[in-house]
Amino acid sequence: MFPAVSVPRFSLGYAFFENAGGSQVPALVADAVRARMVRAHAQLGAGYPHADRADACADAAHAVVRAVMGVRAGDGDVALGPSTSQLLANLARGFEGSASLAPGDEIVIQRASHEANVSPWTRLADRVGCDVVWWNDADATWDGWEDETTTTTTTTMTTGNASKTHALDALRAAVTPRTKIVAACAVSNILGGVVDVPALVRVVRERAHPSCRVVLDAVAYAPHRLVSVAEWGVDWCAFSPYKTFGPHCGALYGREDAFAEVAESGPNHYFVDPAARAYKFELGSVAHEACAGLVGMGAYLRALSGRRAGVGTRTEGEEEEEEEEEEAVDLDLAPPTREDVVVAFERVVELEREPQRALVAILTALEDEGLIAIHGPRTADQAARVPTAAFSPTKKSAADVVAAVRAPPYKIAMRSGHMYAVRLLEDLGLDPNVGVVRVSLAHYNTTEEVARFGEALGAALRGE
């Protein structure tokens, strides 16, 4: 299903441990893009058969994203764009032109977030005259983040001699009746720990201004867990399909009343009716190739939910050679149902379980040996973390360790750097120019690959 992973002439022998930077894509995604370009390459709304097919593809792409995000009928809609960063920047501009913010209002920003959900709001605060209040959670914790040796009290988590504040207590200290926006993430792309989004939303609703909007970055969460915007109660939520087995684009959900609040200031042309809601945020229309890729992503999730033989599973050394067809296959525009998506992500969780356990076991053993310092939860509990982990080598440079692990014979595709979470690294006392080593799995990774990574990392850290 993933040619770049399983076909040797495409993978070049590499194991891809870079999901948080971008996932590999199933053949269904590539096939859908080719079919769209061959059979339906026309501008939207032009009225002839090719354009009608293009319209249907764009509609299907939005339906796929609604199913993936758990958007209920009448609850809201989704806008597509070139990236999550661009969509959130556009959203902040929409707030600037609305009447919802005034000088002296507060915007609370989670420090552990990717910069995509930080700088749009700091810039908005500067332009409008709002006050930025930082939710300082770099050294905070959530329920379940600590390992089995940890003891828990009502407000602190204590491991050894270190006492950590509960993240919700830090949030309560930041939110006041003047708070109009809270920008947060469902999973930090550095720490990998799962945030209790419903609890976060409850704190905001209890303490913030009644009109406060919760803007959630679910980019590092969406490849691993089921996104459920309606159940969470967030006002806005964004994710990146290219990290969730789809094409390079971004997707932004907004509640119906949230879109209405900023639609007049949406970036699309002045003559676009604000009642169009999501379209007001799709400046220049949608990327046609991305829409086709989203249709392919939906087809993959449907297949994964059906537990077809071989879908989502792979054994070491397995090859999937595919004959190229002269005739492009037609687009299957049927989006997955929400139930398809639910079952597909149950399968994702199942497939990630053992590789995640193996990964955490390797990292905690190396930390106990004094060779690395882990940033984020040490537990392998899937309720507490996803298989994205970051660490700092204690005796080698991050860049040197990554170079050794990437090199033959190990060939583990991964990276080091700040991962666009500069503020978090600063709060952790780390130099963003050095960054951290990050390893990030997806459900197509195997325990055999994790073992290979462990051998490579141990050798690199010990200088073997």
NORVENVEN-V542185 format. One record per run of one state. SS is the DSSP state (2 for helix, 1 for strand, 0 for the rest). FROM is the first residue (numbers start at 1). TO is the last residue. If there is no record, write none. Layout:
ss->SS from->FROM to->TO
ss->SS from->FROM to->TO
This chain:
ss->0 from->1 to->2
ss->2 from->3 to->6
ss->0 from->7 to->7
ss->2 from->8 to->11
ss->0 from->12 to->14
ss->1 from->15 to->16
ss->0 from->17 to->17
ss->1 from->18 to->18
ss->0 from->19 to->26
ss->2 from->27 to->39
ss->0 from->40 to->48
ss->2 from->49 to->69
ss->0 from->70 to->75
ss->1 from->76 to->81
ss->0 from->82 to->83
ss->2 from->84 to->96
ss->0 from->97 to->105
ss->1 from->106 to->110
ss->0 from->111 to->114
ss->2 from->115 to->117
ss->0 from->118 to->118
ss->2 from->119 to->128
ss->0 from->129 to->130
ss->1 from->131 to->135
ss->0 from->136 to->140
ss->1 from->141 to->141
ss->0 from->142 to->150
ss->1 from->151 to->152
ss->0 from->153 to->155
ss->1 from->156 to->159
ss->0 from->160 to->161
ss->1 from->162 to->166
ss->2 from->167 to->174
ss->0 from->175 to->178
ss->1 from->179 to->185
ss->0 from->186 to->186
ss->1 from->187 to->187
ss->0 from->188 to->192
ss->1 from->193 to->194
ss->0 from->195 to->196
ss->2 from->197 to->207
ss->0 from->208 to->212
ss->1 from->213 to->217
ss->0 from->218 to->218
ss->2 from->219 to->222
ss->0 from->223 to->228
ss->2 from->229 to->232
ss->0 from->233 to->235
ss->1 from->236 to->239
ss->0 from->240 to->240
ss->2 from->241 to->243
ss->0 from->244 to->249
ss->1 from->250 to->255
ss->2 from->256 to->265
ss->0 from->266 to->273
ss->2 from->274 to->281
ss->0 from->282 to->287
ss->2 from->288 to->305
ss->0 from->306 to->337
ss->2 from->338 to->368
ss->0 from->369 to->371
ss->1 from->372 to->375
ss->0 from->376 to->384
ss->1 from->385 to->385
ss->0 from->386 to->387
ss->1 from->388 to->393
ss->0 from->394 to->397
ss->2 from->398 to->406
ss->0 from->407 to->411
ss->1 from->412 to->413
ss->0 from->414 to->414
ss->1 from->415 to->417
ss->0 from->418 to->421
ss->2 from->422 to->427
ss->0 from->428 to->435
ss->1 from->436 to->440
ss->0 from->441 to->446
ss->2 from->447 to->462
ss->0 from->463 to->464
